[in-house]
């Protein structure tokens, strides 16, 4: 089965790196003003979530 002992810390590290990159991008894309980080993460995370949702439906379809 999956090794959650390694997966959980790596998921946390990947999430932290993703948020740092999103924050940096949100501060620099519209230079004098800032874009809210939540909007940027929603634009990236929404399609990723839909992709994972569609993929899981295909795996469990009869």
Secondary structure as GFF3:
##gff-version 3
##sequence-region A 1 62
A	DSSP	alpha_helix	4	28	.	.	.	ID=ss1
A	DSSP	alpha_helix	37	60	.	.	.	ID=ss2
###
